[in-house]
Amino acid sequence: MDKEKKTDIINKFELHKGDTGSTEVQIALLTDRISQLTGHMAANRHDYSTQRSLLKLVGHRRRLLAYLSKEDVARYRSLITRLGLRK
């Protein structure tokens, strides 16, 4: 992911100016990285180290989504709608 794309994602999902660590920003960055690795895995089926890192990222995103749904359901629903996730 290049720097411009990362700053664009951060600006789109930040809660306040300069926010880089909120749950929404973290989930959005993980979602972008997961989509990149999914494309890589489609072309390289036997790349098991990438497969392992992809599963770790999916698990991390799942835990962050569970945390957000427990803390604030409205923010959770808004985020999954904006990201296009299936939950």
PyMOL Python script that loads the backbone (N, CA, C, O; Angstrom):
from pymol import cmd

cmd.read_pdbstr("""\
ATOM      1  N   MET A   1       0.853  -1.166   0.000  1.00  0.00           N
ATOM      2  CA  MET A   1       0.000   0.000   0.000  1.00  0.00           C
ATOM      3  C   MET A   1       0.907   1.241   0.000  1.00  0.00           C
ATOM      4  O   MET A   1       1.817   1.358   0.821  1.00  0.00           O
ATOM      5  N   ASP A   2       0.647   2.139  -0.913  1.00  0.00           N
ATOM      6  CA  ASP A   2       1.459   3.343  -0.962  1.00  0.00           C
ATOM      7  C   ASP A   2       0.942   4.379   0.042  1.00  0.00           C
ATOM      8  O   ASP A   2      -0.156   4.253   0.584  1.00  0.00           O
ATOM      9  N   LYS A   3       1.755   5.390   0.269  1.00  0.00           N
ATOM     10  CA  LYS A   3       1.475   6.379   1.305  1.00  0.00           C
ATOM     11  C   LYS A   3       0.207   7.182   1.009  1.00  0.00           C
ATOM     12  O   LYS A   3      -0.551   7.499   1.925  1.00  0.00           O
ATOM     13  N   GLU A   4      -0.027   7.512  -0.258  1.00  0.00           N
ATOM     14  CA  GLU A   4      -1.197   8.300  -0.607  1.00  0.00           C
ATOM     15  C   GLU A   4      -2.489   7.535  -0.337  1.00  0.00           C
ATOM     16  O   GLU A   4      -3.462   8.099   0.162  1.00  0.00           O
ATOM     17  N   LYS A   5      -2.488   6.250  -0.670  1.00  0.00           N
ATOM     18  CA  LYS A   5      -3.683   5.437  -0.443  1.00  0.00           C
ATOM     19  C   LYS A   5      -3.959   5.287   1.048  1.00  0.00           C
ATOM     20  O   LYS A   5      -5.111   5.330   1.479  1.00  0.00           O
ATOM     21  N   LYS A   6      -2.897   5.110   1.834  1.00  0.00           N
ATOM     22  CA  LYS A   6      -3.054   4.963   3.276  1.00  0.00           C
ATOM     23  C   LYS A   6      -3.601   6.248   3.897  1.00  0.00           C
ATOM     24  O   LYS A   6      -4.506   6.189   4.730  1.00  0.00           O
ATOM     25  N   THR A   7      -3.071   7.397   3.509  1.00  0.00           N
ATOM     26  CA  THR A   7      -3.575   8.655   4.058  1.00  0.00           C
ATOM     27  C   THR A   7      -5.013   8.914   3.605  1.00  0.00           C
ATOM     28  O   THR A   7      -5.802   9.501   4.345  1.00  0.00           O
ATOM     29  N   ASP A   8      -5.352   8.477   2.390  1.00  0.00           N
ATOM     30  CA  ASP A   8      -6.725   8.620   1.915  1.00  0.00           C
ATOM     31  C   ASP A   8      -7.687   7.787   2.771  1.00  0.00           C
ATOM     32  O   ASP A   8      -8.760   8.266   3.138  1.00  0.00           O
ATOM     33  N   ILE A   9      -7.313   6.562   3.085  1.00  0.00           N
ATOM     34  CA  ILE A   9      -8.148   5.705   3.932  1.00  0.00           C
ATOM     35  C   ILE A   9      -8.268   6.290   5.331  1.00  0.00           C
ATOM     36  O   ILE A   9      -9.353   6.293   5.914  1.00  0.00           O
ATOM     37  N   ILE A  10      -7.160   6.784   5.870  1.00  0.00           N
ATOM     38  CA  ILE A  10      -7.189   7.382   7.213  1.00  0.00           C
ATOM     39  C   ILE A  10      -8.100   8.603   7.227  1.00  0.00           C
ATOM     40  O   ILE A  10      -8.904   8.758   8.146  1.00  0.00           O
ATOM     41  N   ASN A  11      -7.988   9.469   6.227  1.00  0.00           N
ATOM     42  CA  ASN A  11      -8.834  10.662   6.172  1.00  0.00           C
ATOM     43  C   ASN A  11     -10.316  10.312   6.015  1.00  0.00           C
ATOM     44  O   ASN A  11     -11.181  11.030   6.517  1.00  0.00           O
ATOM     45  N   LYS A  12     -10.602   9.225   5.329  1.00  0.00           N
ATOM     46  CA  LYS A  12     -11.986   8.828   5.099  1.00  0.00           C
ATOM     47  C   LYS A  12     -12.648   8.273   6.362  1.00  0.00           C
ATOM     48  O   LYS A  12     -13.847   8.470   6.564  1.00  0.00           O
ATOM     49  N   PHE A  13     -11.885   7.582   7.214  1.00  0.00           N
ATOM     50  CA  PHE A  13     -12.465   6.897   8.362  1.00  0.00           C
ATOM     51  C   PHE A  13     -12.103   7.499   9.711  1.00  0.00           C
ATOM     52  O   PHE A  13     -12.510   6.961  10.741  1.00  0.00           O
ATOM     53  N   GLU A  14     -11.351   8.596   9.743  1.00  0.00           N
ATOM     54  CA  GLU A  14     -10.954   9.171  11.026  1.00  0.00           C
ATOM     55  C   GLU A  14     -12.147   9.785  11.755  1.00  0.00           C
ATOM     56  O   GLU A  14     -13.078  10.299  11.133  1.00  0.00           O
ATOM     57  N   LEU A  15     -12.101   9.722  13.075  1.00  0.00           N
ATOM     58  CA  LEU A  15     -13.168  10.286  13.893  1.00  0.00           C
ATOM     59  C   LEU A  15     -12.946  11.768  14.153  1.00  0.00           C
ATOM     60  O   LEU A  15     -13.905  12.532  14.266  1.00  0.00           O
ATOM     61  N   HIS A  16     -11.691  12.176  14.250  1.00  0.00           N
ATOM     62  CA  HIS A  16     -11.326  13.577  14.425  1.00  0.00           C
ATOM     63  C   HIS A  16     -10.012  13.813  13.705  1.00  0.00           C
ATOM     64  O   HIS A  16      -9.366  12.859  13.272  1.00  0.00           O
ATOM     65  N   LYS A  17      -9.611  15.057  13.572  1.00  0.00           N
ATOM     66  CA  LYS A  17      -8.400  15.401  12.823  1.00  0.00           C
ATOM     67  C   LYS A  17      -7.174  14.771  13.474  1.00  0.00           C
ATOM     68  O   LYS A  17      -6.965  14.905  14.680  1.00  0.00           O
ATOM     69  N   GLY A  18      -6.376  14.093  12.683  1.00  0.00           N
ATOM     70  CA  GLY A  18      -5.159  13.468  13.182  1.00  0.00           C
ATOM     71  C   GLY A  18      -5.373  12.102  13.801  1.00  0.00           C
ATOM     72  O   GLY A  18      -4.458  11.562  14.422  1.00  0.00           O
ATOM     73  N   ASP A  19      -6.552  11.530  13.649  1.00  0.00           N
ATOM     74  CA  ASP A  19      -6.879  10.233  14.227  1.00  0.00           C
ATOM     75  C   ASP A  19      -6.337   9.125  13.330  1.00  0.00           C
ATOM     76  O   ASP A  19      -6.780   8.961  12.193  1.00  0.00           O
ATOM     77  N   THR A  20      -5.374   8.366  13.853  1.00  0.00           N
ATOM     78  CA  THR A  20      -4.820   7.265  13.074  1.00  0.00           C
ATOM     79  C   THR A  20      -4.968   5.927  13.763  1.00  0.00           C
ATOM     80  O   THR A  20      -4.667   4.897  13.161  1.00  0.00           O
ATOM     81  N   GLY A  21      -5.420   5.906  15.004  1.00  0.00           N
ATOM     82  CA  GLY A  21      -5.456   4.661  15.743  1.00  0.00           C
ATOM     83  C   GLY A  21      -6.820   4.214  16.192  1.00  0.00           C
ATOM     84  O   GLY A  21      -6.928   3.240  16.937  1.00  0.00           O
ATOM     85  N   SER A  22      -7.876   4.894  15.761  1.00  0.00           N
ATOM     86  CA  SER A  22      -9.208   4.482  16.187  1.00  0.00           C
ATOM     87  C   SER A  22      -9.549   3.134  15.568  1.00  0.00           C
ATOM     88  O   SER A  22      -8.927   2.707  14.595  1.00  0.00           O
ATOM     89  N   THR A  23     -10.524   2.487  16.134  1.00  0.00           N
ATOM     90  CA  THR A  23     -10.909   1.162  15.672  1.00  0.00           C
ATOM     91  C   THR A  23     -11.351   1.189  14.217  1.00  0.00           C
ATOM     92  O   THR A  23     -11.029   0.280  13.453  1.00  0.00           O
ATOM     93  N   GLU A  24     -12.083   2.220  13.831  1.00  0.00           N
ATOM     94  CA  GLU A  24     -12.560   2.320  12.453  1.00  0.00           C
ATOM     95  C   GLU A  24     -11.404   2.409  11.462  1.00  0.00           C
ATOM     96  O   GLU A  24     -11.424   1.760  10.416  1.00  0.00           O
ATOM     97  N   VAL A  25     -10.402   3.212  11.792  1.00  0.00           N
ATOM     98  CA  VAL A  25      -9.248   3.377  10.903  1.00  0.00           C
ATOM     99  C   VAL A  25      -8.476   2.066  10.813  1.00  0.00           C
ATOM    100  O   VAL A  25      -8.066   1.661   9.725  1.00  0.00           O
ATOM    101  N   GLN A  26      -8.276   1.401  11.945  1.00  0.00           N
ATOM    102  CA  GLN A  26      -7.547   0.137  11.935  1.00  0.00           C
ATOM    103  C   GLN A  26      -8.265  -0.910  11.088  1.00  0.00           C
ATOM    104  O   GLN A  26      -7.633  -1.620  10.306  1.00  0.00           O
ATOM    105  N   ILE A  27      -9.579  -1.003  11.243  1.00  0.00           N
ATOM    106  CA  ILE A  27     -10.345  -1.989  10.477  1.00  0.00           C
ATOM    107  C   ILE A  27     -10.306  -1.660   8.990  1.00  0.00           C
ATOM    108  O   ILE A  27     -10.189  -2.561   8.159  1.00  0.00           O
ATOM    109  N   ALA A  28     -10.402  -0.384   8.650  1.00  0.00           N
ATOM    110  CA  ALA A  28     -10.365   0.008   7.235  1.00  0.00           C
ATOM    111  C   ALA A  28      -9.013  -0.329   6.613  1.00  0.00           C
ATOM    112  O   ALA A  28      -8.963  -0.819   5.485  1.00  0.00           O
ATOM    113  N   LEU A  29      -7.926  -0.079   7.322  1.00  0.00           N
ATOM    114  CA  LEU A  29      -6.601  -0.404   6.804  1.00  0.00           C
ATOM    115  C   LEU A  29      -6.416  -1.914   6.663  1.00  0.00           C
ATOM    116  O   LEU A  29      -5.841  -2.389   5.683  1.00  0.00           O
ATOM    117  N   LEU A  30      -6.906  -2.659   7.646  1.00  0.00           N
ATOM    118  CA  LEU A  30      -6.821  -4.119   7.562  1.00  0.00           C
ATOM    119  C   LEU A  30      -7.641  -4.651   6.390  1.00  0.00           C
ATOM    120  O   LEU A  30      -7.216  -5.582   5.705  1.00  0.00           O
ATOM    121  N   THR A  31      -8.802  -4.068   6.160  1.00  0.00           N
ATOM    122  CA  THR A  31      -9.656  -4.516   5.063  1.00  0.00           C
ATOM    123  C   THR A  31      -8.978  -4.295   3.724  1.00  0.00           C
ATOM    124  O   THR A  31      -9.056  -5.150   2.842  1.00  0.00           O
ATOM    125  N   ASP A  32      -8.315  -3.164   3.561  1.00  0.00           N
ATOM    126  CA  ASP A  32      -7.599  -2.905   2.312  1.00  0.00           C
ATOM    127  C   ASP A  32      -6.459  -3.889   2.120  1.00  0.00           C
ATOM    128  O   ASP A  32      -6.254  -4.401   1.019  1.00  0.00           O
ATOM    129  N   ARG A  33      -5.721  -4.153   3.180  1.00  0.00           N
ATOM    130  CA  ARG A  33      -4.598  -5.098   3.100  1.00  0.00           C
ATOM    131  C   ARG A  33      -5.103  -6.514   2.817  1.00  0.00           C
ATOM    132  O   ARG A  33      -4.486  -7.253   2.050  1.00  0.00           O
ATOM    133  N   ILE A  34      -6.217  -6.887   3.432  1.00  0.00           N
ATOM    134  CA  ILE A  34      -6.792  -8.212   3.200  1.00  0.00           C
ATOM    135  C   ILE A  34      -7.212  -8.363   1.744  1.00  0.00           C
ATOM    136  O   ILE A  34      -7.004  -9.419   1.146  1.00  0.00           O
ATOM    137  N   SER A  35      -7.793  -7.334   1.178  1.00  0.00           N
ATOM    138  CA  SER A  35      -8.202  -7.423  -0.235  1.00  0.00           C
ATOM    139  C   SER A  35      -6.991  -7.538  -1.161  1.00  0.00           C
ATOM    140  O   SER A  35      -7.052  -8.233  -2.176  1.00  0.00           O
ATOM    141  N   GLN A  36      -5.893  -6.862  -0.818  1.00  0.00           N
ATOM    142  CA  GLN A  36      -4.671  -6.989  -1.616  1.00  0.00           C
ATOM    143  C   GLN A  36      -4.120  -8.409  -1.540  1.00  0.00           C
ATOM    144  O   GLN A  36      -3.751  -8.994  -2.558  1.00  0.00           O
ATOM    145  N   LEU A  37      -4.068  -8.958  -0.329  1.00  0.00           N
ATOM    146  CA  LEU A  37      -3.520 -10.302  -0.167  1.00  0.00           C
ATOM    147  C   LEU A  37      -4.433 -11.362  -0.779  1.00  0.00           C
ATOM    148  O   LEU A  37      -3.950 -12.401  -1.231  1.00  0.00           O
ATOM    149  N   THR A  38      -5.726 -11.122  -0.801  1.00  0.00           N
ATOM    150  CA  THR A  38      -6.646 -12.059  -1.420  1.00  0.00           C
ATOM    151  C   THR A  38      -6.379 -12.154  -2.918  1.00  0.00           C
ATOM    152  O   THR A  38      -6.406 -13.241  -3.495  1.00  0.00           O
ATOM    153  N   GLY A  39      -6.125 -11.020  -3.534  1.00  0.00           N
ATOM    154  CA  GLY A  39      -5.766 -11.021  -4.950  1.00  0.00           C
ATOM    155  C   GLY A  39      -4.457 -11.744  -5.213  1.00  0.00           C
ATOM    156  O   GLY A  39      -4.322 -12.456  -6.208  1.00  0.00           O
ATOM    157  N   HIS A  40      -3.498 -11.561  -4.323  1.00  0.00           N
ATOM    158  CA  HIS A  40      -2.214 -12.254  -4.457  1.00  0.00           C
ATOM    159  C   HIS A  40      -2.401 -13.761  -4.311  1.00  0.00           C
ATOM    160  O   HIS A  40      -1.786 -14.542  -5.038  1.00  0.00           O
ATOM    161  N   MET A  41      -3.252 -14.166  -3.371  1.00  0.00           N
ATOM    162  CA  MET A  41      -3.458 -15.594  -3.145  1.00  0.00           C
ATOM    163  C   MET A  41      -4.198 -16.257  -4.309  1.00  0.00           C
ATOM    164  O   MET A  41      -4.027 -17.452  -4.547  1.00  0.00           O
ATOM    165  N   ALA A  42      -5.002 -15.506  -5.022  1.00  0.00           N
ATOM    166  CA  ALA A  42      -5.689 -16.073  -6.185  1.00  0.00           C
ATOM    167  C   ALA A  42      -4.682 -16.460  -7.264  1.00  0.00           C
ATOM    168  O   ALA A  42      -4.877 -17.445  -7.977  1.00  0.00           O
ATOM    169  N   ALA A  43      -3.617 -15.691  -7.380  1.00  0.00           N
ATOM    170  CA  ALA A  43      -2.605 -15.973  -8.392  1.00  0.00           C
ATOM    171  C   ALA A  43      -1.533 -16.933  -7.904  1.00  0.00           C
ATOM    172  O   ALA A  43      -0.898 -17.614  -8.709  1.00  0.00           O
ATOM    173  N   ASN A  44      -1.326 -16.994  -6.597  1.00  0.00           N
ATOM    174  CA  ASN A  44      -0.250 -17.810  -6.025  1.00  0.00           C
ATOM    175  C   ASN A  44      -0.828 -18.738  -4.952  1.00  0.00           C
ATOM    176  O   ASN A  44      -0.715 -18.459  -3.758  1.00  0.00           O
ATOM    177  N   ARG A  45      -1.434 -19.819  -5.373  1.00  0.00           N
ATOM    178  CA  ARG A  45      -2.146 -20.714  -4.466  1.00  0.00           C
ATOM    179  C   ARG A  45      -1.235 -21.381  -3.437  1.00  0.00           C
ATOM    180  O   ARG A  45      -1.695 -21.704  -2.342  1.00  0.00           O
ATOM    181  N   HIS A  46       0.025 -21.593  -3.753  1.00  0.00           N
ATOM    182  CA  HIS A  46       0.913 -22.335  -2.856  1.00  0.00           C
ATOM    183  C   HIS A  46       1.828 -21.442  -2.033  1.00  0.00           C
ATOM    184  O   HIS A  46       2.836 -21.912  -1.505  1.00  0.00           O
ATOM    185  N   ASP A  47       1.500 -20.186  -1.916  1.00  0.00           N
ATOM    186  CA  ASP A  47       2.263 -19.254  -1.091  1.00  0.00           C
ATOM    187  C   ASP A  47       1.721 -19.331   0.335  1.00  0.00           C
ATOM    188  O   ASP A  47       0.856 -18.548   0.730  1.00  0.00           O
ATOM    189  N   TYR A  48       2.243 -20.281   1.094  1.00  0.00           N
ATOM    190  CA  TYR A  48       1.668 -20.589   2.406  1.00  0.00           C
ATOM    191  C   TYR A  48       2.007 -19.556   3.468  1.00  0.00           C
ATOM    192  O   TYR A  48       1.249 -19.392   4.423  1.00  0.00           O
ATOM    193  N   SER A  49       3.119 -18.862   3.328  1.00  0.00           N
ATOM    194  CA  SER A  49       3.442 -17.820   4.301  1.00  0.00           C
ATOM    195  C   SER A  49       2.483 -16.639   4.161  1.00  0.00           C
ATOM    196  O   SER A  49       2.071 -16.043   5.156  1.00  0.00           O
ATOM    197  N   THR A  50       2.136 -16.311   2.928  1.00  0.00           N
ATOM    198  CA  THR A  50       1.152 -15.255   2.712  1.00  0.00           C
ATOM    199  C   THR A  50      -0.228 -15.699   3.182  1.00  0.00           C
ATOM    200  O   THR A  50      -0.998 -14.897   3.710  1.00  0.00           O
ATOM    201  N   GLN A  51      -0.535 -16.968   2.991  1.00  0.00           N
ATOM    202  CA  GLN A  51      -1.813 -17.496   3.448  1.00  0.00           C
ATOM    203  C   GLN A  51      -1.927 -17.380   4.964  1.00  0.00           C
ATOM    204  O   GLN A  51      -2.982 -17.019   5.486  1.00  0.00           O
ATOM    205  N   ARG A  52      -0.846 -17.683   5.667  1.00  0.00           N
ATOM    206  CA  ARG A  52      -0.853 -17.588   7.124  1.00  0.00           C
ATOM    207  C   ARG A  52      -1.021 -16.141   7.573  1.00  0.00           C
ATOM    208  O   ARG A  52      -1.786 -15.862   8.497  1.00  0.00           O
ATOM    209  N   SER A  53      -0.316 -15.223   6.928  1.00  0.00           N
ATOM    210  CA  SER A  53      -0.433 -13.811   7.309  1.00  0.00           C
ATOM    211  C   SER A  53      -1.822 -13.272   6.979  1.00  0.00           C
ATOM    212  O   SER A  53      -2.346 -12.427   7.704  1.00  0.00           O
ATOM    213  N   LEU A  54      -2.421 -13.754   5.888  1.00  0.00           N
ATOM    214  CA  LEU A  54      -3.782 -13.350   5.547  1.00  0.00           C
ATOM    215  C   LEU A  54      -4.767 -13.810   6.620  1.00  0.00           C
ATOM    216  O   LEU A  54      -5.653 -13.053   7.017  1.00  0.00           O
ATOM    217  N   LEU A  55      -4.616 -15.041   7.087  1.00  0.00           N
ATOM    218  CA  LEU A  55      -5.500 -15.545   8.138  1.00  0.00           C
ATOM    219  C   LEU A  55      -5.306 -14.781   9.444  1.00  0.00           C
ATOM    220  O   LEU A  55      -6.271 -14.555  10.174  1.00  0.00           O
ATOM    221  N   LYS A  56      -4.081 -14.385   9.744  1.00  0.00           N
ATOM    222  CA  LYS A  56      -3.840 -13.593  10.947  1.00  0.00           C
ATOM    223  C   LYS A  56      -4.515 -12.229  10.847  1.00  0.00           C
ATOM    224  O   LYS A  56      -5.101 -11.755  11.821  1.00  0.00           O
ATOM    225  N   LEU A  57      -4.437 -11.594   9.675  1.00  0.00           N
ATOM    226  CA  LEU A  57      -5.077 -10.297   9.481  1.00  0.00           C
ATOM    227  C   LEU A  57      -6.597 -10.397   9.576  1.00  0.00           C
ATOM    228  O   LEU A  57      -7.245  -9.518  10.144  1.00  0.00           O
ATOM    229  N   VAL A  58      -7.164 -11.461   9.025  1.00  0.00           N
ATOM    230  CA  VAL A  58      -8.615 -11.660   9.092  1.00  0.00           C
ATOM    231  C   VAL A  58      -9.047 -11.846  10.544  1.00  0.00           C
ATOM    232  O   VAL A  58     -10.071 -11.305  10.963  1.00  0.00           O
ATOM    233  N   GLY A  59      -8.272 -12.605  11.310  1.00  0.00           N
ATOM    234  CA  GLY A  59      -8.582 -12.799  12.718  1.00  0.00           C
ATOM    235  C   GLY A  59      -8.487 -11.516  13.514  1.00  0.00           C
ATOM    236  O   GLY A  59      -9.313 -11.260  14.390  1.00  0.00           O
ATOM    237  N   HIS A  60      -7.487 -10.710  13.215  1.00  0.00           N
ATOM    238  CA  HIS A  60      -7.325  -9.427  13.901  1.00  0.00           C
ATOM    239  C   HIS A  60      -8.497  -8.499  13.597  1.00  0.00           C
ATOM    240  O   HIS A  60      -9.031  -7.846  14.493  1.00  0.00           O
ATOM    241  N   ARG A  61      -8.892  -8.447  12.319  1.00  0.00           N
ATOM    242  CA  ARG A  61     -10.027  -7.615  11.940  1.00  0.00           C
ATOM    243  C   ARG A  61     -11.312  -8.112  12.601  1.00  0.00           C
ATOM    244  O   ARG A  61     -12.144  -7.311  13.027  1.00  0.00           O
ATOM    245  N   ARG A  62     -11.472  -9.424  12.685  1.00  0.00           N
ATOM    246  CA  ARG A  62     -12.658  -9.997  13.312  1.00  0.00           C
ATOM    247  C   ARG A  62     -12.738  -9.619  14.787  1.00  0.00           C
ATOM    248  O   ARG A  62     -13.815  -9.302  15.291  1.00  0.00           O
ATOM    249  N   ARG A  63     -11.595  -9.653  15.481  1.00  0.00           N
ATOM    250  CA  ARG A  63     -11.572  -9.263  16.898  1.00  0.00           C
ATOM    251  C   ARG A  63     -11.872  -7.785  17.064  1.00  0.00           C
ATOM    252  O   ARG A  63     -12.596  -7.410  17.987  1.00  0.00           O
ATOM    253  N   LEU A  64     -11.336  -6.932  16.196  1.00  0.00           N
ATOM    254  CA  LEU A  64     -11.633  -5.506  16.270  1.00  0.00           C
ATOM    255  C   LEU A  64     -13.107  -5.227  15.985  1.00  0.00           C
ATOM    256  O   LEU A  64     -13.708  -4.360  16.620  1.00  0.00           O
ATOM    257  N   LEU A  65     -13.686  -5.948  15.045  1.00  0.00           N
ATOM    258  CA  LEU A  65     -15.113  -5.777  14.762  1.00  0.00           C
ATOM    259  C   LEU A  65     -15.965  -6.227  15.934  1.00  0.00           C
ATOM    260  O   LEU A  65     -16.981  -5.601  16.235  1.00  0.00           O
ATOM    261  N   ALA A  66     -15.566  -7.306  16.602  1.00  0.00           N
ATOM    262  CA  ALA A  66     -16.310  -7.776  17.776  1.00  0.00           C
ATOM    263  C   ALA A  66     -16.236  -6.745  18.890  1.00  0.00           C
ATOM    264  O   ALA A  66     -17.228  -6.489  19.572  1.00  0.00           O
ATOM    265  N   TYR A  67     -15.063  -6.153  19.075  1.00  0.00           N
ATOM    266  CA  TYR A  67     -14.902  -5.106  20.092  1.00  0.00           C
ATOM    267  C   TYR A  67     -15.796  -3.912  19.777  1.00  0.00           C
ATOM    268  O   TYR A  67     -16.480  -3.392  20.659  1.00  0.00           O
ATOM    269  N   LEU A  68     -15.789  -3.486  18.531  1.00  0.00           N
ATOM    270  CA  LEU A  68     -16.585  -2.321  18.144  1.00  0.00           C
ATOM    271  C   LEU A  68     -18.084  -2.598  18.288  1.00  0.00           C
ATOM    272  O   LEU A  68     -18.844  -1.713  18.680  1.00  0.00           O
ATOM    273  N   SER A  69     -18.503  -3.814  17.974  1.00  0.00           N
ATOM    274  CA  SER A  69     -19.932  -4.130  18.105  1.00  0.00           C
ATOM    275  C   SER A  69     -20.367  -4.154  19.562  1.00  0.00           C
ATOM    276  O   SER A  69     -21.519  -3.844  19.867  1.00  0.00           O
ATOM    277  N   LYS A  70     -19.457  -4.519  20.472  1.00  0.00           N
ATOM    278  CA  LYS A  70     -19.791  -4.483  21.901  1.00  0.00           C
ATOM    279  C   LYS A  70     -19.800  -3.063  22.441  1.00  0.00           C
ATOM    280  O   LYS A  70     -20.608  -2.736  23.310  1.00  0.00           O
ATOM    281  N   GLU A  71     -18.908  -2.214  21.933  1.00  0.00           N
ATOM    282  CA  GLU A  71     -18.781  -0.857  22.452  1.00  0.00           C
ATOM    283  C   GLU A  71     -19.867   0.082  21.915  1.00  0.00           C
ATOM    284  O   GLU A  71     -20.505   0.804  22.682  1.00  0.00           O
ATOM    285  N   ASP A  72     -20.069   0.066  20.604  1.00  0.00           N
ATOM    286  CA  ASP A  72     -21.017   1.000  19.993  1.00  0.00           C
ATOM    287  C   ASP A  72     -21.597   0.368  18.726  1.00  0.00           C
ATOM    288  O   ASP A  72     -20.934   0.322  17.690  1.00  0.00           O
ATOM    289  N   VAL A  73     -22.823  -0.110  18.815  1.00  0.00           N
ATOM    290  CA  VAL A  73     -23.445  -0.822  17.704  1.00  0.00           C
ATOM    291  C   VAL A  73     -23.679   0.094  16.502  1.00  0.00           C
ATOM    292  O   VAL A  73     -23.567  -0.350  15.359  1.00  0.00           O
ATOM    293  N   ALA A  74     -23.996   1.347  16.743  1.00  0.00           N
ATOM    294  CA  ALA A  74     -24.250   2.271  15.634  1.00  0.00           C
ATOM    295  C   ALA A  74     -22.981   2.490  14.811  1.00  0.00           C
ATOM    296  O   ALA A  74     -23.024   2.462  13.581  1.00  0.00           O
ATOM    297  N   ARG A  75     -21.857   2.708  15.486  1.00  0.00           N
ATOM    298  CA  ARG A  75     -20.585   2.867  14.768  1.00  0.00           C
ATOM    299  C   ARG A  75     -20.224   1.588  14.018  1.00  0.00           C
ATOM    300  O   ARG A  75     -19.708   1.652  12.902  1.00  0.00           O
ATOM    301  N   TYR A  76     -20.490   0.432  14.616  1.00  0.00           N
ATOM    302  CA  TYR A  76     -20.210  -0.858  13.988  1.00  0.00           C
ATOM    303  C   TYR A  76     -21.016  -1.015  12.696  1.00  0.00           C
ATOM    304  O   TYR A  76     -20.465  -1.367  11.653  1.00  0.00           O
ATOM    305  N   ARG A  77     -22.316  -0.752  12.771  1.00  0.00           N
ATOM    306  CA  ARG A  77     -23.163  -0.901  11.587  1.00  0.00           C
ATOM    307  C   ARG A  77     -22.793   0.093  10.494  1.00  0.00           C
ATOM    308  O   ARG A  77     -22.820  -0.234   9.308  1.00  0.00           O
ATOM    309  N   SER A  78     -22.451   1.303  10.901  1.00  0.00           N
ATOM    310  CA  SER A  78     -22.025   2.307   9.935  1.00  0.00           C
ATOM    311  C   SER A  78     -20.744   1.875   9.225  1.00  0.00           C
ATOM    312  O   SER A  78     -20.613   2.037   8.012  1.00  0.00           O
ATOM    313  N   LEU A  79     -19.809   1.331   9.985  1.00  0.00           N
ATOM    314  CA  LEU A  79     -18.524   0.932   9.414  1.00  0.00           C
ATOM    315  C   LEU A  79     -18.677  -0.232   8.447  1.00  0.00           C
ATOM    316  O   LEU A  79     -18.117  -0.195   7.351  1.00  0.00           O
ATOM    317  N   ILE A  80     -19.418  -1.260   8.824  1.00  0.00           N
ATOM    318  CA  ILE A  80     -19.537  -2.406   7.918  1.00  0.00           C
ATOM    319  C   ILE A  80     -20.312  -2.043   6.656  1.00  0.00           C
ATOM    320  O   ILE A  80     -20.103  -2.649   5.605  1.00  0.00           O
ATOM    321  N   THR A  81     -21.201  -1.061   6.751  1.00  0.00           N
ATOM    322  CA  THR A  81     -21.891  -0.587   5.558  1.00  0.00           C
ATOM    323  C   THR A  81     -20.919   0.163   4.648  1.00  0.00           C
ATOM    324  O   THR A  81     -20.917  -0.037   3.434  1.00  0.00           O
ATOM    325  N   ARG A  82     -20.099   1.024   5.240  1.00  0.00           N
ATOM    326  CA  ARG A  82     -19.144   1.804   4.442  1.00  0.00           C
ATOM    327  C   ARG A  82     -18.076   0.937   3.821  1.00  0.00           C
ATOM    328  O   ARG A  82     -17.603   1.237   2.725  1.00  0.00           O
ATOM    329  N   LEU A  83     -17.676  -0.148   4.503  1.00  0.00           N
ATOM    330  CA  LEU A  83     -16.637  -1.027   3.975  1.00  0.00           C
ATOM    331  C   LEU A  83     -17.197  -2.108   3.052  1.00  0.00           C
ATOM    332  O   LEU A  83     -16.456  -2.719   2.282  1.00  0.00           O
ATOM    333  N   GLY A  84     -18.494  -2.338   3.132  1.00  0.00           N
ATOM    334  CA  GLY A  84     -19.084  -3.374   2.292  1.00  0.00           C
ATOM    335  C   GLY A  84     -18.840  -4.768   2.810  1.00  0.00           C
ATOM    336  O   GLY A  84     -18.770  -5.716   2.027  1.00  0.00           O
ATOM    337  N   LEU A  85     -18.709  -4.915   4.119  1.00  0.00           N
ATOM    338  CA  LEU A  85     -18.520  -6.243   4.707  1.00  0.00           C
ATOM    339  C   LEU A  85     -19.874  -6.914   4.845  1.00  0.00           C
ATOM    340  O   LEU A  85     -20.904  -6.240   4.861  1.00  0.00           O
ATOM    341  N   ARG A  86     -19.880  -8.238   4.947  1.00  0.00           N
ATOM    342  CA  ARG A  86     -21.126  -8.995   4.882  1.00  0.00           C
ATOM    343  C   ARG A  86     -21.798  -9.225   6.221  1.00  0.00           C
ATOM    344  O   ARG A  86     -22.849  -9.864   6.261  1.00  0.00           O
ATOM    345  N   LYS A  87     -21.252  -8.743   7.300  1.00  0.00           N
ATOM    346  CA  LYS A  87     -21.836  -9.037   8.613  1.00  0.00           C
ATOM    347  C   LYS A  87     -23.108  -8.300   8.852  1.00  0.00           C
ATOM    348  O   LYS A  87     -23.716  -8.445   9.912  1.00  0.00           O
TER     349      LYS A  87
END
""", "prot")
cmd.dss("prot")
cmd.show_as("cartoon", "prot")
cmd.util.cbc("prot")
cmd.orient("prot")
